[in-house]
Amino acid sequence: MEQNFALFETAIGPCAIVWSARGVCGVQLPERDADATRARVQRRHPAAVEAPPSAAARRAIDGIVALLAGEKRDLTDIAIDDAAQDDFNKRVYAIARQIPPGYTMTYGEIAERLGDKLLARDVGQAMGENPTPLIMPCHRVLAAGGKTGGFSASGGVVTKLRLLSIEGAEPGGATLFARLPLEAAPRRR
């Protein structure tokens, strides 16, 4: 199926969206600049052609831009082309998409909703394979005990924390980050 992509500016830098006739099949969070973001999209979606956004892609872009500007935006109405996803990941993503901005769940909580709390590691792996971050909000899924867990986008956990901070997240209604601004500890050299 034909795929197209477009770059667009957000409050956190240049993002990209990839879409097909079925819906969004990729979202690329910012790399160091627009050229690096474009290059990442072309590696992940080699058949995608840069084009002006379709009406549906434009609505998705507008929602992402608003969300990253701090609006409590629900992106669940954006159609996702998940034809390339396996059934387990589709089930995980269906649960994660229900997490509203400003809230979080853990890998274990999603595993329990799938019927087996021992699937938490598999849920984490599915999050790492998420092709449509923000629309499928993997940044809202944390490890046990409110730990951040991983994040495969450029900037890793720092980006995850930044996204949660933009949304004003208080994981599970708790005050995990209430004492500090959301930020990662500096790396020791």
MDAnalysis code that builds the backbone (N, CA, C; Angstrom):
import MDAnalysis as mda
import numpy as np

u = mda.Universe.empty(567, n_residues=189, atom_resindex=np.repeat(np.arange(189), 3), trajectory=True)
u.add_TopologyAttr("name", ["N", "CA", "C"] * 189)
u.add_TopologyAttr("resid", np.arange(1, 190))
u.add_TopologyAttr("resname", ["MET", "GLU", "GLN", "ASN", "PHE", "ALA", "LEU", "PHE", "GLU", "THR", "ALA", "ILE", "GLY", "PRO", "CYS", "ALA", "ILE", "VAL", "TRP", "SER", "ALA", "ARG", "GLY", "VAL", "CYS", "GLY", "VAL", "GLN", "LEU", "PRO", "GLU", "ARG", "ASP", "ALA", "ASP", "ALA", "THR", "ARG", "ALA", "ARG", "VAL", "GLN", "ARG", "ARG", "HIS", "PRO", "ALA", "ALA", "VAL", "GLU", "ALA", "PRO", "PRO", "SER", "ALA", "ALA", "ALA", "ARG", "ARG", "ALA", "ILE", "ASP", "GLY", "ILE", "VAL", "ALA", "LEU", "LEU", "ALA", "GLY", "GLU", "LYS", "ARG", "ASP", "LEU", "THR", "ASP", "ILE", "ALA", "ILE", "ASP", "ASP", "ALA", "ALA", "GLN", "ASP", "ASP", "PHE", "ASN", "LYS", "ARG", "VAL", "TYR", "ALA", "ILE", "ALA", "ARG", "GLN", "ILE", "PRO", "PRO", "GLY", "TYR", "THR", "MET", "THR", "TYR", "GLY", "GLU", "ILE", "ALA", "GLU", "ARG", "LEU", "GLY", "ASP", "LYS", "LEU", "LEU", "ALA", "ARG", "ASP", "VAL", "GLY", "GLN", "ALA", "MET", "GLY", "GLU", "ASN", "PRO", "THR", "PRO", "LEU", "ILE", "MET", "PRO", "CYS", "HIS", "ARG", "VAL", "LEU", "ALA", "ALA", "GLY", "GLY", "LYS", "THR", "GLY", "GLY", "PHE", "SER", "ALA", "SER", "GLY", "GLY", "VAL", "VAL", "THR", "LYS", "LEU", "ARG", "LEU", "LEU", "SER", "ILE", "GLU", "GLY", "ALA", "GLU", "PRO", "GLY", "GLY", "ALA", "THR", "LEU", "PHE", "ALA", "ARG", "LEU", "PRO", "LEU", "GLU", "ALA", "ALA", "PRO", "ARG", "ARG", "ARG"])
u.atoms.positions = np.array([
    [0.842, -1.173, 0.000],
    [0.000, 0.000, 0.000],
    [0.894, 1.245, 0.000],
    [0.514, 2.226, -0.785],
    [1.292, 3.459, -0.918],
    [1.356, 4.214, 0.406],
    [2.542, 4.749, 0.702],
    [2.745, 5.548, 1.909],
    [3.343, 6.892, 1.533],
    [2.933, 7.917, 2.265],
    [3.482, 9.250, 2.115],
    [3.929, 9.740, 3.484],
    [4.773, 10.775, 3.494],
    [5.174, 11.366, 4.760],
    [5.339, 12.868, 4.603],
    [5.254, 13.538, 5.746],
    [5.452, 14.986, 5.781],
    [6.118, 15.344, 7.106],
    [6.985, 16.333, 7.060],
    [7.583, 16.891, 8.273],
    [6.734, 18.064, 8.737],
    [6.762, 18.337, 10.043],
    [6.033, 19.473, 10.588],
    [6.698, 19.909, 11.883],
    [6.578, 21.187, 12.188],
    [7.206, 21.759, 13.380],
    [6.295, 21.606, 14.593],
    [6.928, 21.354, 15.732],
    [6.209, 21.262, 17.005],
    [6.999, 22.031, 18.056],
    [6.440, 22.117, 19.239],
    [7.104, 22.799, 20.348],
    [8.394, 22.099, 20.767],
    [8.563, 20.822, 20.399],
    [9.779, 20.099, 20.787],
    [10.717, 19.861, 19.601],
    [10.369, 20.382, 18.423],
    [11.228, 20.232, 17.259],
    [10.493, 19.605, 16.088],
    [11.236, 19.355, 14.993],
    [10.613, 18.834, 13.768],
    [10.235, 17.358, 13.908],
    [8.946, 17.096, 13.741],
    [8.426, 15.727, 13.756],
    [8.034, 15.357, 12.328],
    [7.667, 14.094, 12.149],
    [7.183, 13.640, 10.848],
    [6.042, 12.669, 11.063],
    [5.197, 12.578, 10.043],
    [4.084, 11.637, 10.053],
    [4.099, 10.864, 8.744],
    [3.800, 9.575, 8.838],
    [3.723, 8.703, 7.666],
    [2.301, 8.163, 7.622],
    [1.676, 8.189, 6.455],
    [0.307, 7.721, 6.351],
    [0.089, 6.932, 5.072],
    [-0.974, 6.129, 5.119],
    [-1.449, 5.380, 3.958],
    [-2.941, 5.682, 3.833],
    [-3.607, 5.042, 2.906],
    [-5.049, 5.234, 2.754],
    [-5.803, 4.726, 3.982],
    [-5.198, 3.809, 4.757],
    [-5.855, 3.237, 5.936],
    [-5.686, 4.087, 7.187],
    [-4.674, 4.952, 7.229],
    [-4.438, 5.772, 8.412],
    [-2.964, 6.039, 8.630],
    [-2.639, 6.548, 9.803],
    [-1.254, 6.867, 10.151],
    [-0.512, 5.567, 10.426],
    [0.639, 5.396, 9.795],
    [1.436, 4.179, 10.015],
    [2.795, 4.500, 10.623],
    [3.066, 5.772, 10.869],
    [4.319, 6.135, 11.517],
    [4.300, 7.568, 12.002],
    [4.907, 7.784, 13.164],
    [5.159, 9.135, 13.685],
    [6.611, 9.137, 14.115],
    [7.341, 10.123, 13.671],
    [8.744, 10.258, 14.051],
    [8.891, 11.464, 14.940],
    [9.352, 11.229, 16.159],
    [9.659, 12.332, 17.066],
    [10.952, 12.992, 16.605],
    [11.231, 14.202, 17.069],
    [12.370, 14.959, 16.548],
    [13.722, 14.272, 16.722],
    [14.507, 14.396, 15.700],
    [15.925, 14.066, 15.746],
    [16.647, 15.408, 15.955],
    [17.932, 15.478, 15.690],
    [18.677, 16.712, 15.975],
    [18.245, 17.889, 15.097],
    [17.727, 17.614, 13.895],
    [17.214, 18.658, 13.012],
    [16.270, 18.016, 11.995],
    [15.671, 18.847, 11.132],
    [14.691, 18.350, 10.157],
    [15.299, 17.320, 9.211],
    [16.546, 17.534, 8.776],
    [17.176, 16.573, 7.859],
    [17.357, 15.209, 8.527],
    [17.743, 15.200, 9.786],
    [17.913, 13.935, 10.507],
    [16.565, 13.256, 10.735],
    [15.523, 14.046, 11.000],
    [14.178, 13.481, 11.156],
    [13.731, 12.849, 9.849],
    [13.918, 13.556, 8.743],
    [13.570, 13.037, 7.414],
    [14.342, 11.747, 7.124],
    [15.633, 11.739, 7.420],
    [16.460, 10.554, 7.153],
    [15.956, 9.359, 7.961],
    [15.568, 9.582, 9.219],
    [15.054, 8.485, 10.052],
    [13.762, 7.926, 9.452],
    [12.879, 8.808, 9.000],
    [11.628, 8.355, 8.373],
    [11.949, 7.521, 7.137],
    [12.875, 7.982, 6.328],
    [13.198, 7.265, 5.092],
    [13.842, 5.912, 5.363],
    [14.572, 5.772, 6.475],
    [15.117, 4.456, 6.854],
    [14.008, 3.523, 7.321],
    [13.082, 4.036, 8.106],
    [12.003, 3.202, 8.656],
    [10.900, 2.906, 7.644],
    [10.700, 3.816, 6.719],
    [9.627, 3.684, 5.718],
    [10.208, 3.990, 4.335],
    [11.063, 3.099, 3.819],
    [11.781, 3.399, 2.578],
    [10.891, 3.625, 1.359],
    [9.684, 3.091, 1.361],
    [8.799, 3.274, 0.211],
    [7.979, 4.560, 0.313],
    [7.999, 5.223, 1.465],
    [7.203, 6.434, 1.662],
    [7.780, 7.596, 0.858],
    [6.882, 8.388, 0.292],
    [7.249, 9.536, -0.536],
    [6.802, 10.809, 0.178],
    [7.696, 11.796, 0.250],
    [7.338, 13.061, 0.892],
    [6.271, 13.761, 0.059],
    [5.211, 14.224, 0.737],
    [4.071, 14.829, 0.041],
    [3.336, 15.760, 0.993],
    [2.532, 16.666, 0.439],
    [1.690, 17.478, 1.320],
    [0.724, 16.555, 2.071],
    [0.413, 16.865, 3.330],
    [-0.465, 15.986, 4.114],
    [-1.874, 15.894, 3.537],
    [-2.429, 14.691, 3.583],
    [-3.833, 14.500, 3.246],
    [-4.663, 15.196, 4.330],
    [-5.970, 15.279, 4.141],
    [-6.830, 15.908, 5.145],
    [-6.740, 15.154, 6.472],
    [-6.747, 13.833, 6.423],
    [-6.654, 13.038, 7.654],
    [-5.292, 13.216, 8.313],
    [-4.223, 13.241, 7.518],
    [-2.881, 13.455, 8.072],
    [-2.778, 14.857, 8.669],
    [-3.394, 15.841, 8.051],
    [-3.384, 17.218, 8.566],
    [-4.075, 17.277, 9.925],
    [-5.211, 16.567, 10.093],
    [-5.904, 16.536, 11.393],
    [-5.008, 15.900, 12.452],
    [-4.290, 14.833, 12.062],
    [-3.365, 14.180, 13.002],
    [-2.236, 15.133, 13.380],
    [-1.673, 15.822, 12.406],
    [-0.604, 16.793, 12.661],
    [-1.103, 17.875, 13.619],
    [-2.274, 18.417, 13.341],
    [-2.823, 19.479, 14.194],
    [-2.991, 18.986, 15.629],
    [-3.446, 17.750, 15.793],
    [-3.607, 17.183, 17.129],
    [-2.280, 17.003, 17.840],
    [-1.284, 16.514, 17.115],
    [0.051, 16.311, 17.698],
    [0.663, 17.658, 18.091],
    [0.557, 18.643, 17.210],
    [1.103, 19.975, 17.501],
    [0.445, 20.553, 18.751],
    [-0.872, 20.430, 18.851],
    [-1.593, 20.945, 20.020],
    [-1.167, 20.208, 21.290],
    [-1.070, 18.881, 21.214],
    [-0.663, 18.085, 22.373],
    [0.721, 18.519, 22.857],
    [1.656, 18.671, 21.917],
    [3.022, 19.042, 22.282],
    [3.142, 20.497, 22.721],
    [2.109, 21.288, 22.450],
    [2.072, 22.674, 22.935],
    [1.446, 22.753, 24.327],
    [1.041, 21.588, 24.860],
    [0.516, 21.548, 26.216],
    [-0.986, 21.420, 26.333],
    [-1.706, 21.342, 25.211],
    [-3.159, 21.159, 25.278],
    [-3.470, 19.714, 25.656],
    [-4.505, 19.509, 26.446],
    [-4.961, 18.156, 26.787],
    [-5.739, 17.633, 25.575],
    [-5.035, 17.094, 24.624],
    [-5.631, 16.675, 23.363],
    [-5.761, 15.166, 23.324],
    [-6.943, 14.686, 23.006],
    [-7.221, 13.259, 22.853],
    [-7.023, 12.906, 21.381],
    [-6.116, 11.991, 21.110],
    [-5.809, 11.619, 19.724],
    [-6.408, 10.270, 19.333],
    [-7.363, 9.773, 20.129],
    [-7.916, 8.444, 19.852],
    [-8.774, 8.400, 18.598],
    [-9.179, 9.550, 18.075],
    [-9.989, 9.553, 16.860],
    [-9.136, 9.451, 15.594],
    [-7.826, 9.484, 15.724],
    [-6.936, 9.382, 14.568],
    [-6.799, 7.917, 14.175],
    [-7.113, 7.617, 12.939],
    [-7.024, 6.238, 12.448],
    [-5.561, 5.830, 12.303],
    [-5.266, 4.633, 12.775],
    [-3.923, 4.078, 12.652],
    [-3.970, 2.910, 11.670],
    [-3.041, 2.880, 10.747],
    [-2.869, 1.735, 9.854],
    [-1.967, 0.748, 10.583],
    [-2.580, -0.247, 11.198],
    [-1.811, -1.213, 11.989],
    [-1.660, -2.558, 11.284],
    [-1.803, -2.570, 9.974],
    [-1.734, -3.819, 9.216],
    [-0.407, -4.551, 9.418],
    [0.665, -3.823, 9.676],
    [1.982, -4.461, 9.837],
    [2.231, -4.935, 11.268],
    [1.310, -4.656, 12.192],
    [1.503, -5.028, 13.596],
    [1.001, -6.441, 13.865],
    [1.688, -7.142, 14.788],
    [1.184, -8.466, 15.157],
    [0.014, -8.303, 16.126],
    [-0.743, -9.389, 16.333],
    [-1.958, -9.320, 17.138],
    [-1.693, -8.900, 18.581],
    [-0.605, -9.399, 19.181],
    [-0.305, -9.032, 20.564],
    [-0.090, -7.529, 20.676],
    [0.734, -6.969, 19.795],
    [0.990, -5.527, 19.842],
    [-0.294, -4.738, 19.634],
    [-1.159, -5.184, 18.729],
    [-2.434, -4.491, 18.508],
    [-3.252, -4.460, 19.795],
    [-3.278, -5.555, 20.539],
    [-4.029, -5.617, 21.799],
    [-3.412, -4.678, 22.835],
    [-2.082, -4.673, 22.926],
    [-1.393, -3.768, 23.856],
    [-1.689, -2.319, 23.496],
    [-1.573, -1.978, 22.216],
    [-1.773, -0.602, 21.785],
    [-3.213, -0.150, 21.995],
    [-4.174, -1.048, 21.847],
    [-5.581, -0.694, 22.080],
    [-5.783, -0.245, 23.528],
    [-5.111, -0.908, 24.457],
    [-5.217, -0.518, 25.869],
    [-4.477, 0.795, 26.102],
    [-3.268, 0.908, 25.595],
    [-2.465, 2.118, 25.817],
    [-3.122, 3.357, 25.219],
    [-3.821, 3.203, 24.125],
    [-4.484, 4.358, 23.504],
    [-5.585, 4.930, 24.379],
    [-6.052, 4.160, 25.338],
    [-7.116, 4.632, 26.223],
    [-6.591, 5.506, 27.368],
    [-5.269, 5.578, 27.524],
    [-4.690, 6.385, 28.607],
    [-4.778, 7.860, 28.203],
    [-5.528, 8.659, 28.953],
    [-5.669, 10.069, 28.569],
    [-4.417, 10.886, 28.897],
    [-4.257, 12.032, 28.235],
    [-3.141, 12.922, 28.553],
    [-3.139, 13.270, 30.039],
    [-1.945, 13.268, 30.625],
    [-1.813, 13.598, 32.032],
    [-1.900, 12.395, 32.955],
    [-2.125, 11.209, 32.404],
    [-2.228, 9.987, 33.198],
    [-1.235, 8.949, 32.682],
    [-0.972, 7.957, 33.497],
    [-0.069, 6.887, 33.088],
    [-0.612, 5.542, 33.563],
    [-0.053, 4.483, 33.004],
    [-0.269, 3.110, 33.456],
    [1.107, 2.455, 33.476],
    [1.196, 1.290, 34.101],
    [2.447, 0.546, 34.077],
    [2.348, -0.596, 33.079],
    [3.509, -1.127, 32.710],
    [3.542, -2.309, 31.846],
    [2.722, -3.423, 32.491],
    [2.869, -3.568, 33.806],
    [2.148, -4.606, 34.533],
    [0.642, -4.417, 34.509],
    [0.186, -3.171, 34.624],
    [-1.256, -2.912, 34.573],
    [-1.827, -3.275, 33.209],
    [-1.094, -2.972, 32.160],
    [-1.556, -3.361, 30.824],
    [-1.551, -4.881, 30.712],
    [-0.502, -5.528, 31.219],
    [-0.431, -6.994, 31.190],
    [-1.630, -7.602, 31.914],
    [-1.997, -7.044, 33.062],
    [-3.158, -7.542, 33.803],
    [-4.432, -7.392, 32.985],
    [-4.572, -6.286, 32.282],
    [-5.761, -6.094, 31.433],
    [-5.778, -7.090, 30.280],
    [-4.592, -7.557, 29.888],
    [-4.509, -8.593, 28.853],
    [-4.798, -9.977, 29.426],
    [-4.850, -10.061, 30.759],
    [-5.192, -11.318, 31.400],
    [-4.039, -12.079, 32.019],
    [-2.811, -11.538, 31.968],
    [-1.663, -12.248, 32.533],
    [-0.591, -11.250, 32.938],
    [-0.449, -11.015, 34.249],
    [0.517, -10.018, 34.715],
    [1.953, -10.391, 34.373],
    [2.189, -11.651, 34.016],
    [3.540, -12.063, 33.627],
    [3.921, -11.581, 32.228],
    [3.008, -10.943, 31.535],
    [3.284, -10.404, 30.195],
    [3.884, -8.996, 30.234],
    [4.207, -8.498, 31.428],
    [4.696, -7.115, 31.547],
    [5.916, -6.852, 30.675],
    [6.855, -7.781, 30.636],
    [8.049, -7.583, 29.801],
    [7.671, -7.536, 28.314],
    [6.723, -8.372, 27.914],
    [6.261, -8.367, 26.520],
    [5.564, -7.044, 26.183],
    [4.836, -6.505, 27.161],
    [4.199, -5.200, 26.968],
    [5.279, -4.136, 26.756],
    [6.332, -4.184, 27.554],
    [7.441, -3.241, 27.395],
    [8.077, -3.346, 26.025],
    [8.225, -4.571, 25.533],
    [8.795, -4.770, 24.195],
    [7.866, -4.180, 23.134],
    [6.567, -4.384, 23.293],
    [5.609, -3.813, 22.345],
    [5.705, -2.287, 22.335],
    [5.878, -1.693, 23.528],
    [6.016, -0.232, 23.601],
    [7.238, 0.217, 22.802],
    [8.328, -0.536, 22.899],
    [9.549, -0.190, 22.173],
    [9.413, -0.321, 20.664],
    [8.434, -1.085, 20.217],
    [8.200, -1.287, 18.782],
    [7.117, -0.365, 18.231],
    [6.564, 0.506, 19.062],
    [5.461, 1.375, 18.665],
    [5.860, 2.282, 17.499],
    [5.196, 2.136, 16.348],
    [5.543, 2.984, 15.202],
    [4.844, 4.346, 15.205],
    [3.868, 4.533, 16.099],
    [3.087, 5.767, 16.084],
    [3.054, 6.454, 17.454],
    [4.247, 6.809, 18.001],
    [4.237, 7.480, 19.302],
    [3.381, 8.743, 19.265],
    [2.885, 9.102, 20.398],
    [1.960, 10.206, 20.651],
    [0.536, 9.800, 20.289],
    [0.303, 9.310, 19.073],
    [-1.034, 8.834, 18.714],
    [-1.334, 7.563, 19.509],
    [-0.373, 6.664, 19.589],
    [-0.434, 5.536, 20.513],
    [0.569, 5.911, 21.595],
    [0.086, 6.444, 22.728],
    [0.943, 7.142, 23.685],
    [1.806, 6.239, 24.573],
    [2.809, 5.622, 23.994],
    [3.699, 4.740, 24.749],
    [4.444, 5.490, 25.851],
    [4.596, 6.802, 25.715],
    [5.278, 7.582, 26.755],
    [4.489, 7.597, 28.053],
    [3.211, 7.245, 28.005],
    [2.375, 7.216, 29.201],
    [2.430, 5.879, 29.927],
    [3.277, 4.971, 29.446],
    [3.398, 3.651, 30.059],
    [4.735, 3.566, 30.786],
    [4.662, 3.277, 32.078],
    [5.834, 3.263, 32.946],
    [6.144, 1.857, 33.431],
    [7.330, 1.704, 33.970],
    [7.739, 0.435, 34.567],
    [7.141, 0.325, 35.972],
    [7.361, -0.808, 36.600],
    [6.842, -1.051, 37.951],
    [7.357, 0.000, 38.925],
    [6.544, 0.307, 39.897],
    [6.951, 1.251, 40.930],
    [7.047, 2.680, 40.438],
    [6.455, 2.977, 39.281],
    [6.495, 4.329, 38.748],
    [7.810, 4.719, 38.107],
    [8.718, 3.732, 37.923],
    [9.981, 4.037, 37.234],
    [9.670, 4.311, 35.769],
    [10.521, 5.088, 35.137],
    [10.227, 5.519, 33.775],
    [10.233, 4.391, 32.761],
    [11.060, 3.386, 32.953],
    [11.193, 2.372, 31.913],
    [11.961, 2.969, 30.753],
    [11.982, 2.293, 29.650],
    [12.736, 2.774, 28.497],
    [11.907, 3.671, 27.603],
    [12.567, 4.202, 26.592],
    [11.899, 4.982, 25.556],
    [12.815, 4.981, 24.356],
    [12.319, 4.485, 23.223],
    [13.198, 4.267, 22.072],
    [13.350, 5.481, 21.156],
    [12.630, 6.557, 21.408],
    [12.778, 7.756, 20.575],
    [14.111, 8.439, 20.855],
    [14.485, 9.307, 19.942],
    [15.697, 10.095, 20.132],
    [15.605, 10.831, 21.464],
    [16.662, 10.785, 22.236],
    [16.674, 11.406, 23.552],
    [16.265, 10.453, 24.662],
    [15.746, 9.285, 24.306],
    [15.410, 8.248, 25.270],
    [14.497, 8.729, 26.383],
    [14.838, 8.348, 27.612],
    [14.008, 8.639, 28.783],
    [13.836, 10.144, 28.981],
    [14.830, 10.939, 28.611],
    [14.700, 12.397, 28.741],
    [13.508, 12.879, 27.908],
    [13.364, 12.337, 26.698],
    [12.231, 12.703, 25.848],
    [10.925, 12.242, 26.479],
    [10.911, 11.020, 27.017],
    [9.707, 10.492, 27.674],
    [9.296, 11.410, 28.821],
    [10.243, 11.792, 29.650],
    [9.944, 12.675, 30.771],
    [9.460, 14.044, 30.296],
    [10.044, 14.515, 29.221],
    [9.621, 15.812, 28.667],
    [8.173, 15.733, 28.198],
    [7.805, 14.640, 27.521],
    [6.430, 14.477, 27.056],
    [5.459, 14.403, 28.239],
    [5.830, 13.644, 29.259],
    [4.977, 13.544, 30.446],
    [4.844, 14.898, 31.138],
    [5.924, 15.651, 31.179],
    [5.898, 16.977, 31.787],
    [4.984, 17.915, 31.005],
    [5.069, 17.891, 29.690],
    [4.198, 18.720, 28.848],
    [2.736, 18.422, 29.159],
    [2.430, 17.148, 29.379],
    [1.046, 16.739, 29.642],
    [0.636, 16.930, 31.103],
    [1.579, 17.289, 31.963],
    [1.265, 17.460, 33.373],
    [0.936, 16.143, 34.054],
    [1.605, 15.082, 33.639],
    [1.296, 13.744, 34.153],
    [1.647, 13.587, 35.616],
    [0.734, 12.995, 36.326],
    [0.970, 12.526, 37.682],
    [0.632, 11.048, 37.629],
    [1.621, 10.206, 37.418],
    [1.391, 8.786, 37.180],
    [0.405, 8.151, 38.151],
    [-0.646, 7.568, 37.564],
    [-1.647, 6.857, 38.333],
    [-2.342, 7.721, 39.374],
    [-2.294, 9.043, 39.210],
    [-2.880, 9.930, 40.188],
    [-1.968, 10.116, 41.394],
    [-0.856, 9.394, 41.426],
    [0.085, 9.499, 42.536],
    [0.956, 10.730, 42.344],
    [1.853, 10.947, 43.259],
    [2.712, 12.119, 43.179],
    [4.161, 11.704, 42.951],
    [4.349, 10.762, 42.054],
    [5.678, 10.247, 41.751],
    [6.666, 11.370, 41.470],
    [6.264, 12.354, 40.690],
    [7.163, 13.425, 40.296],
    [6.806, 14.751, 40.963],
    [5.929, 14.716, 41.942],
    [5.416, 15.952, 42.530],
    [6.509, 16.779, 43.187],
    [7.547, 16.154, 43.707],
    [8.579, 16.902, 44.417],
    [9.604, 17.546, 43.481],
    [9.659, 17.121, 42.243],
    [10.670, 17.629, 41.322],
    [10.061, 17.933, 39.968],
    [10.693, 18.790, 39.203],
    [10.262, 18.885, 37.806],
    [10.672, 17.591, 37.110],
    [9.928, 17.206, 36.088],
    [10.262, 15.980, 35.370],
    [11.545, 16.190, 34.582],
    [12.599, 15.564, 35.021],
    [13.862, 15.633, 34.299],
    [14.715, 14.453, 34.685],
    [15.570, 14.077, 33.802],
    [16.483, 12.968, 34.054],
    [17.726, 13.507, 34.758],
    [18.321, 12.655, 35.558],
    [19.574, 13.030, 36.221],
    [20.664, 13.180, 35.177],
    [21.585, 14.126, 35.373],
    [22.675, 14.274, 34.406],
    [23.534, 13.012, 34.383],
    [24.055, 12.716, 33.204],
    [24.944, 11.551, 33.065],
    [26.294, 11.849, 33.672],
    [26.825, 10.875, 34.345],
    [28.190, 11.022, 34.889],
    [29.173, 10.615, 33.822],
    [30.255, 11.318, 33.765],
    [31.267, 11.007, 32.745],
    [32.509, 10.501, 33.381],
])
